[in-house]
């Protein structure tokens, strides 16, 4: 979705279709805050959209990419001297996975850098930031966003794990 389309939705939802309350600069800021919030939520949930990999040579390391957020858990690499480096026992090169965060937008003609299922969450966050700025309570708005957000990744229950919710049912029949 284009940023301009997001602005139109935000203005409609905040009753500012005449652009009397929020400037485009302010809405750009709120959309970028929404992009950051959604990216961080996706990273927290381990969403595959945020995972990238890069080849890191053991002798020199690699420059940290612009979209770098953090190394994935379990990677045999570390950050040092402004580079991603491999642990000392590794020779040659190794692919290292990391979480990435998309670039922010700066123009109404830019695309919001998420798959369409997540753009709604960016807009929802931007609406909340806009509403908070004018002193409104966002609790009702936030409650409505719970159903339209798509932030939780489906998880499988590990083999042998109980789905009962806890407690001990031994000896009960």
N, C-alpha and C positions, 0 to 999 in steps of 0.2 A: 504494500500500500504506500502511496505517496504521502509525504509529510503533509502536504496541503489537504489531502482527504482526511487525515487525522485531525488537523486543525478544525476542519468543518464539523467533524463529529464532536470534538471537544467543545467547540462554541455552542453547538446545538444542545449538548447535555448540560452546559453551564448557563444556559439562557443568555448567551452573549453573541447572538447571530449578527448583531450590528457592529461587532468588534469595539464596543465601548468600554469594556472592563479589562480585557487582556490584550496586550500587544502581541504581534507575531513573535517578537524576540522572547517575550515571556513564555509563550506557548512552546517555542523551540526548546527553551530550557526545561520545561515540564516533560516534553516528549523525550529529551535526552535523559532526564532523571528516570523516566519510565523504562527506557532501554536498559539503563544500568540496573534498576531493580529487577527486571525480568531476567537479565543475563545472570545476575547473582543467584536468583532463585533456581534457574536452570542448572547452574554449576553446583549449587548445594544438593540438588537432586541427582546429579550425575547424568544429566540429559546428554545423549550422544551428539546433539547438534553443537554442543560447546567443546567437544573433544577434537583435538588435532594432534598430529605428530610431526616430528622433524628429526632428521638425522643429525646426530651429535658426534663429532670425532673426539676420541679419547684424549688426543694430544693437545688440542687447542680449545675445545669447547665450542659453543655457538652463541652468537649474539641473541639476546632475548627478543623474540618477535614483538612487533607493535601490539598485536592482539593478545599477548600473554596475560593470563590471570594468575595461574598457579600450576605447579606440577601435579599430575594425577597421583593419588596415593599408591605407594608401592614401587614407584619409579626409582631406579638406581642412579639417580642424578641429583644434583644440588645447584643452587644459585650461588655464585661467588665471583667477585670482580666484574659484575655486570654481565656475566655470561651464564649459560647453562652448561654445567660440567658433568662428566660421568664420574662415578665412584672410581677410586684408584685401581681396583682389581680388574677393571674392564679394559680390554685393548681393542683397537680398531674403531669402528663406528657403531652406533646403536641408535635405533629409532626410539625416541622418547616422546611419550604422550603428555599433553598438557591441556588444561582448560583455557579456552579462548573467550574473550569478550569482544563483541562486535564494535566497530567504529561508531562514533556518535554522528548524528546528522547535523548539517549546517545550512541546508537550503530547502525551501518548500518543494522543490522538484526531486529531492532525494527519496530513495525507497527506505522504509523502516527495515532494518537488517535482520528480520526474523521470518521464519515460515508463517504463513497467514494465521495458523492456529494460535500463535503467540502475540500477534499484533493487537488483538483485543485486550490482552493483559497490559501491554504498553499504554494503550489509550486509557484503560481503566486507572492505571497509576497516575497518568498525566491529569486526568479529571480530578482525582483526589487531591493532588498537589494544588491545582487551580482553586478548587473549592476551599481548601484550608487557607489559602492566601487571603480570601475574602472573609475569613472568620466563620465559616460554616462548619457544622459537625458532619464528619464524613462517615459516621458509623453505619447509617442506613445504606449509603452508597457502597461502602466496603462489603456489607453483607450481601448486596446484590451482585457484587463482583465475584463472590465465591463460586457461584454457579457458572459464570462465563469464563473464568480463568482455566487454563489448561496446564497447570504447573507441576503436578505430581506425576512422577514416572511410575508406571505399574511395577510392582515388585512381586517376585515369586517367593513363596514360603519355602525356606530350606527344608530338605528332606528330614523327616523326623521331628520337625518343629510342631508344637501344639498350636492349634487355632482356637482352643477353648477359652482363652482369656485368662488363664492362670488357675491357680488353685490346685488341689490334689484330689483326684477322683478315685484313688486307690481304695479298694475295699467297698466301694459303693456299687450297687447293682441296680 
